[in-house]
Amino acid sequence: MNSAANDSVQKHKVVFIMGATGTGKSRLSIDIATRFPAEIINSDKIQVYEGLDIVTNKISNLEMKGIPHHLLGQVQPNADFTATDFCVHAMVAMEDIVKRGKIPVIVGGSNSFMEALVEDPQFDFKGKYEFCAIWLDVSLPVLDSYVRKRVDQMCQAGLVEEVRGMFQPDADYTRGIYRAIGVPELDQYFRAEAEVDQAAKAEMLEEAIEQIKANTCDLVRKQLGRIYWAWDKLGWPLHRIDATVVFESSGLEADLMWDELVAKPSLAVANGLLNAF
């Protein structure tokens, strides 16, 4: 066996789950981590912060199904957590995970974090790890409709009250968790709500929620741009899984389609990496 083959065998395996916001990355990460001995590393640059669980759409303890999660809700809200910070912490987490005989599954919509981890030579990711990347994709019209409905659901779950609880008139919306979509959009509403009548208050809230929806749709397109960059320019081994028909369905039918069209092929991709020699 030549030295190149030896190097390949010695590398630890990592699974990346990529995709725009709302495509089901967290759900798929649990599907994989409950099938293989794996732990999950969050690579969402907003979900790393403590607090605002509704706004940031963090996976719940129940949904985790006992799978350990790293870098999820662990950073102070006002901290400036950079891509370099993520790389440092992710490398430590990966080393800890593989020492215990498990597979790191890195999941999140912040592809700039993933790109820094893989491509920055100071971390020597490519020298230590072999990876595959599963890309969950949903057609834009369907995903736009879904994320807009999801914002409404988040509002029903208490998004506005959650943001009100951490509102600060002098907040810096360029730092920490204050950058989260759903926070700066409500700033003017919170400043004016005590001084306007009910009709004006309702109109301002409606405008703020509409802006949250628009900004979320814009984020989807930015995230897709980074994914295409990784695919076309960086040559990452991306495996695209089209989940559009799942999002066009509902109830039991959607769950069955998820299992067949998303979970099953994704598990096959992961299995191909983990059993490759």
C-alpha positions, 0 to 999 in steps of 0.5 A: 500500500502506498503512502497516499493510501496510508494517509487516507486510511489514517484520516478520520471521517467527518460528515457535513450537512449543508443547506439554506435555512429551513431545509431540515438540516437539524432533523437530518443530523439527528437521523444520521447521528441515531444511525451511526455513533456520532455527535453533532457540532453546530456551525450556525453562527447565530445558534452558537449564542446563548438565548433567543431559542425561538428566534434562532430556531435552535433544536429542542432537547426533545428533538436532540434524542439524547445526541450530544451537541457541541457549540450550540447556545454556549457563547455569551450573547454579546461576544464576537464569535468569529470564523476563526473562533469556530475553527478553534473550537470545532477542531477541539470538539472533533478531536474529542469526538473521534477519541471516543470512537464517534463521528463528528457531524457538522451541521448549520447554515453558516457556510463561511464557518465550514469553509474556513474550517476546511480551507484555512491551512493553519487548521490542517483539516484536510490533512487530518480528516476526510469528509463528505457534504450532504446538501439539502436543497429545496426549490426557492419558491417552495422554500420562500413560502415555507420560511414565511410560514415558519416566521408566523409560527415563530411569532405564535410561539413567542418570538416578539416577547422573546426579543422584547425580553432582551431589547436594549435601546443602545444595542449594537446590531452588528455584534453577537446574537443581536445580529439574528434576523428578528432582532433588529427588525423589531427595534423601531416597534419596541421604541414606539409601541408605548407612544402610539395607538393600537392601530399604529402599533399593529401596523408597525408590528406587521411591517416588522414581521414582513421585514423579518420574512423578507430578510430571511428569504434574502438569507436563503439566497446568500447561503445558496451562493456560498454553497455553489461556491464550495461546489463549483470553485472549491470542488467540495464533494457535495451530494445534493438531496432535493427535498422539495416534494417533502415541503410540498406535502404535509403530515404523514405523507411528508414524513414518509417522503422525508424517510424515503427521499431525504434520510435514506439517500443521505444515510447511504452517502454517510455510509459510503464515506464511513466504510470507504478504505 
